[in-house]
Amino acid sequence: MIKTYSGEEVTENRIETLFIDYCQYNNLSEQLENRDLNDNDAYCIWHYIYNNLFKPDRDTIRVNNKTSKLDYSDIYTLHDILDIYIELCFRYKILPIIEDFCTLTGIARDTLYSWEKGEYREAEPEASFKHSDIIKKIREASKRMGLKDLHDNAIGQQSLANNWEDMGLNFTQKGIQAQADAWSKPMLTKEEVHQIAQEALQYSTEELIGQLPDE
């Protein structure tokens, strides 16, 4: 059970019900069933839930930055909502991103980034989950989904490589080793592959193409 700052109770089923309701009202049932919602659909869904659950009204005591009913000092509630958000993302194949979580909750992006830097005095210092962990958890969920769904997709691999250096290095290493295998060259050592991959990541696609020999 989740409670807003004004004491309003919000169940997990309420959040998911609004999620499904929006899809049904806007002819997205087929996309929902096939887990084929695009980024614009996802944004509209999170915004719809925000308007119905977390957006302050005239009768609501406004705290924080006047954009959310949530009490930011209640880390347990924030954690529960984050878990629900990530679960829905994985269930319906929506990439978890910081901006969408902000859209859902009304928490400003700058606020989340300030929490990430530790600029928040924890009201529950003994809690295992901190405000600074929110962005970290979203990023980890995003990476996990990226690895699972885009691993065998060349465009997806490039997208991951552009956003996360460790993943980019991993995919580049695999590509180098696969090419060496195709040419029937001796197996490269792990250290050699790592070094080549690091060097490759220093160049743009255009620069790498420009280094290719003329036919």
C-alpha positions in Angstrom: 0.0 0.0 0.0 1.3 3.5 -0.9 0.2 6.7 0.6 0.7 10.2 -0.8 1.6 13.2 1.4 -2.2 14.0 1.7 -2.9 10.5 3.1 -4.5 9.2 -0.1 -4.0 5.5 -0.5 -2.6 4.2 -3.8 -2.4 0.5 -4.5 -0.2 -1.2 -7.0 -3.3 -2.3 -8.8 -4.5 1.3 -9.1 -1.3 2.2 -11.0 -1.5 -0.8 -13.3 -5.3 -0.3 -13.7 -4.7 3.3 -15.0 -1.9 1.9 -17.2 -4.2 -0.6 -18.9 -7.2 1.9 -18.9 -5.2 4.4 -20.9 -4.3 1.8 -23.5 -7.9 0.6 -23.8 -9.3 4.2 -24.1 -6.7 5.1 -26.8 -6.9 2.0 -28.9 -3.6 0.6 -27.8 -4.8 -2.8 -26.5 -3.2 -4.6 -29.4 0.2 -2.9 -28.8 -0.1 -3.6 -25.1 -0.8 -7.3 -25.7 2.1 -7.5 -28.2 4.4 -5.4 -25.9 4.8 -3.0 -28.8 4.2 0.4 -27.2 6.5 3.2 -28.6 8.2 5.9 -26.6 5.4 8.4 -27.2 2.8 5.9 -26.0 4.8 5.3 -22.9 5.2 9.0 -22.1 1.4 9.6 -22.5 0.7 6.6 -20.2 3.0 7.8 -17.4 1.6 11.3 -17.8 -2.0 10.0 -17.5 -1.2 8.1 -14.3 0.5 11.2 -12.9 -2.5 13.4 -13.6 -4.8 10.9 -11.9 -2.6 9.9 -8.9 0.3 12.2 -8.1 -0.6 15.7 -9.5 -1.5 18.2 -6.8 -4.8 20.0 -6.9 -6.1 23.1 -5.2 -7.1 21.1 -2.1 -3.8 19.3 -1.7 -1.2 20.5 0.7 1.7 21.1 -1.7 5.2 20.3 -0.6 8.5 19.6 -2.3 8.5 21.7 -5.6 4.6 21.9 -5.9 4.6 19.2 -8.6 3.8 16.1 -6.7 1.6 14.8 -3.9 4.4 12.5 -2.8 6.3 13.2 0.3 10.0 13.1 -0.8 11.2 12.3 2.7 9.3 8.9 2.6 12.0 6.8 0.9 9.9 3.6 1.4 7.1 5.0 -0.7 9.5 6.3 -3.4 11.1 2.9 -3.5 7.8 1.1 -3.9 6.7 3.3 -6.7 10.1 2.9 -8.4 9.7 -0.9 -8.2 6.2 -0.7 -9.7 7.4 1.5 -12.5 10.3 -0.9 -13.3 8.1 -3.9 -13.1 5.6 -2.4 -15.6 8.4 -1.5 -17.9 9.7 -5.0 -18.0 6.3 -6.5 -18.3 5.3 -4.4 -21.3 8.8 -4.0 -22.8 9.2 -0.3 -22.2 12.8 1.0 -21.6 13.1 2.4 -18.1 14.4 5.9 -18.3 14.8 8.7 -15.8 12.6 11.2 -17.7 9.7 8.8 -17.7 9.9 8.2 -14.0 9.9 11.9 -13.5 6.8 12.1 -15.7 5.1 9.5 -13.6 5.8 10.9 -10.2 6.1 14.6 -10.8 9.6 14.6 -9.3 11.8 17.1 -11.2 14.8 15.6 -13.0 17.1 18.1 -11.4 15.8 16.9 -8.0 16.7 13.3 -8.8 20.2 14.3 -10.0 20.8 16.3 -6.8 19.8 13.2 -4.8 22.2 11.2 -6.9 25.0 13.5 -5.7 24.0 12.9 -2.1 22.4 16.3 -1.7 19.7 15.0 0.6 19.6 14.5 4.3 17.9 11.2 4.8 15.0 11.1 7.1 15.4 7.4 7.5 19.2 7.0 7.7 18.9 3.3 8.6 17.0 2.5 5.4 18.8 0.2 3.1 17.6 2.1 0.0 18.6 5.8 -0.2 17.5 8.7 -2.4 20.8 8.5 -4.2 19.9 5.0 -5.3 16.9 5.9 -7.4 18.8 7.0 -10.5 21.2 4.1 -10.1 18.4 1.6 -10.0 16.7 3.1 -13.1 20.0 2.9 -15.0 20.7 -0.6 -14.0 17.2 -1.7 -15.1 17.7 0.1 -18.4 21.0 -1.7 -19.0 19.5 -5.1 -18.0 16.6 -4.6 -20.5 19.1 -3.4 -23.1 21.3 -6.5 -22.8 18.3 -8.8 -22.8 16.4 -7.4 -25.8 19.0 -5.7 -28.0 22.0 -8.1 -27.6 21.5 -9.7 -31.1 20.4 -6.5 -32.8 23.2 -4.4 -34.5 21.3 -1.1 -34.1 20.6 -1.9 -30.5 24.2 -2.8 -29.8 25.3 0.6 -31.3 22.7 2.4 -29.2 24.0 0.7 -26.0 27.6 1.3 -27.0 26.8 5.0 -27.4 25.2 5.3 -24.0 27.3 3.0 -21.8 31.0 2.7 -22.2 31.3 -0.7 -20.5 28.7 -2.2 -22.8 30.2 -0.6 -25.9 33.5 -2.1 -25.0 31.9 -5.5 -24.5 30.2 -5.5 -27.9 33.3 -4.2 -29.6 35.4 -7.0 -28.1 32.9 -9.6 -29.4 32.9 -8.0 -32.8 36.7 -8.1 -33.0 36.9 -11.7 -31.9 34.1 -12.8 -34.4 36.0 -11.1 -37.2 39.3 -12.8 -36.2 37.4 -16.2 -36.2 36.0 -15.5 -39.6 39.4 -14.9 -41.0 40.7 -18.1 -39.4 43.3 -16.1 -37.5 44.8 -17.4 -34.2 42.6 -16.7 -31.2 43.4 -13.3 -29.7 44.1 -13.2 -26.0 41.7 -11.4 -23.7 44.2 -8.6 -23.2 44.7 -8.1 -26.9 41.0 -8.0 -27.6 40.5 -5.5 -24.7 43.2 -3.2 -26.1 41.9 -3.2 -29.6 38.4 -2.6 -28.4 39.5 0.4 -26.4 41.3 1.9 -29.4 38.3 1.3 -31.6 36.0 3.2 -29.2 38.2 6.3 -29.6 37.1 6.8 -33.2 33.8 7.7 -34.8 32.2 5.4 -37.5 33.2 8.0 -40.1 36.8 8.0 -39.0 37.0 4.2 -39.0 35.5 4.1 -42.5 38.1 6.6 -43.6 40.9 4.4 -42.5 39.7 1.5 -44.7 42.0 0.8 -47.7 40.7 1.7 -51.2 39.5 -1.2 -53.3 
